[in-house]
Amino acid sequence: MVILETDHKVFGKILETILSESNASYVFLVDKSGPQIASAGNMQMDTTSLASLTAGAVAATEGLSALIGETRFSTLFHEGAQHSLHIAQVGEKAILLTIFGEESSLGLVRLRTQQYVPALERAVQEILERNQKDGKPTATVSAAGFAEISDEDIDALFG
């Protein structure tokens, strides 16, 4: 996706709203092929790895859903001792990752995600339509693309 500054501002505003209204620590919009699109919040971490691993988790889950006959699982949830992750698909091209702690709840994060994902989907769709109109390619990565990642590749990524 070719994202303009105005697109980035639209994403930023929506993510800031989700962050504020869900009491989350960090909200992150990721292209399904791995790169970060936009974020809101303040957490010190390797955002490149976070984006790539989020995209990989969604790709792996798409493989699982296909094995059991589902078209896809639209959300994922991982609960940790200090932080939890809520991952929601935004259309066919993007992923919304929300990181939250004890100051929020899964129910509140799910509610706000469901409330604002349609606006994110519209914004992504507008970009895709503009890119096609302008003749810009819109690449996709299938779950099979992540199957080629070896344990050595992951070890090299994290040193």
C-alpha positions in Angstrom: 0.0 0.0 0.0 1.2 3.5 -0.8 0.2 5.6 2.1 0.2 9.4 2.0 0.6 11.8 4.9 -3.1 12.5 5.0 -3.8 8.7 5.2 -1.3 8.4 8.1 -3.1 11.3 9.9 -6.4 9.5 9.5 -5.0 6.2 10.9 -3.3 8.1 13.7 -6.5 9.8 14.8 -8.4 6.5 14.8 -5.6 4.8 16.7 -5.4 7.6 19.3 -9.1 7.3 19.9 -8.9 3.5 20.3 -6.0 4.0 22.7 -7.8 6.6 24.8 -11.2 4.9 24.9 -9.9 1.4 25.6 -7.2 2.4 28.2 -4.7 0.5 26.2 -0.9 1.0 26.4 -0.2 0.7 22.7 -2.2 0.4 19.5 -0.5 -0.6 16.3 -1.7 -0.9 12.7 0.3 -3.4 10.6 0.2 -4.3 6.9 -0.5 -8.0 6.6 2.8 -8.4 4.7 4.6 -7.2 7.9 5.4 -3.5 7.9 4.1 -1.0 10.4 1.5 1.4 9.1 0.8 3.6 12.1 0.8 3.5 15.9 -0.4 5.2 19.0 0.9 5.0 22.6 4.3 4.8 24.2 6.0 1.5 24.6 9.7 1.0 24.1 10.1 -2.0 21.9 11.4 -3.1 18.5 8.4 -2.1 16.3 9.8 -3.9 13.2 9.9 -7.2 15.0 6.5 -6.5 16.6 4.9 -5.8 13.2 6.5 -8.9 11.6 5.6 -11.3 14.3 2.1 -10.0 14.5 1.7 -10.5 10.7 3.2 -14.0 11.1 0.8 -14.9 13.9 -2.1 -13.9 11.8 -0.8 -15.8 8.8 -0.3 -18.9 11.0 -3.8 -18.5 12.4 -5.2 -18.3 8.8 -3.5 -21.6 8.2 -5.2 -23.1 11.3 -8.6 -21.8 10.3 -8.3 -23.3 6.8 -7.4 -26.7 8.4 -10.7 -26.8 10.3 -12.8 -25.4 7.5 -13.2 -21.7 8.7 -12.6 -18.9 6.3 -10.6 -17.0 8.9 -10.5 -16.1 12.6 -11.0 -12.3 12.8 -9.5 -11.9 16.3 -6.8 -13.4 18.4 -6.1 -12.9 22.1 -3.0 -13.6 24.1 -3.0 -13.1 27.9 0.2 -12.4 29.8 1.1 -11.7 33.4 1.6 -7.9 32.8 0.4 -7.3 29.2 -2.2 -8.8 27.0 -2.5 -8.7 23.2 -5.7 -8.3 21.2 -5.2 -8.8 17.4 -8.0 -8.0 15.0 -8.0 -8.2 11.2 -8.8 -5.0 9.4 -10.2 -6.2 6.1 -7.9 -8.3 3.9 -4.8 -6.1 4.1 -4.2 -4.9 7.6 -4.1 -5.9 11.3 -4.9 -4.0 14.4 -2.8 -4.9 17.5 -3.8 -3.6 20.9 -1.5 -4.1 23.9 -3.1 -3.5 27.3 -2.5 -4.2 30.9 -4.5 -4.3 34.2 -5.8 -0.8 33.7 -8.1 -2.1 30.9 -10.0 -5.3 30.2 -10.5 -7.6 27.2 -14.2 -6.7 27.0 -13.4 -2.9 26.7 -10.7 -3.5 24.2 -13.0 -5.8 22.1 -15.8 -3.3 22.3 -13.6 -0.4 21.1 -12.0 -2.5 18.4 -15.3 -3.6 17.0 -16.4 0.1 17.1 -13.5 1.5 15.2 -12.3 -1.4 12.8 -15.0 -0.4 10.2 -13.4 3.1 10.0 -10.0 1.6 9.6 -11.3 -0.8 6.9 -12.8 2.1 5.0 -9.5 4.0 5.2 -7.5 1.0 4.0 -10.0 0.4 1.2 -9.8 4.0 0.0 -6.0 3.7 -0.2 -6.2 0.4 -2.1 -8.7 1.9 -4.6 -6.5 5.0 -5.1 -3.4 2.8 -5.6 -5.2 0.8 -8.2 -6.5 3.9 -9.9 -2.9 5.3 -9.9 -1.5 2.1 -11.2 0.4 1.3 -8.0 0.7 -2.4 -7.2 -0.8 -3.7 -4.0 1.2 -6.8 -2.9 -0.1 -9.5 -0.7 1.6 -12.2 1.3 0.0 -15.6 1.8 0.3 -17.7 4.9 2.6 -20.0 2.8 5.1 -17.1 2.6 5.6 -17.4 6.4 5.9 -21.2 6.2 9.4 -20.7 4.7 10.7 -18.9 7.8 13.0 -21.3 9.6 14.0 -21.4 13.3 17.4 -20.1 12.2 15.8 -17.0 10.6 13.9 -16.3 13.8 17.0 -16.8 15.9 18.9 -14.4 13.6 16.1 -11.8 13.9 16.3 -11.8 17.7 20.1 -12.2 17.9 
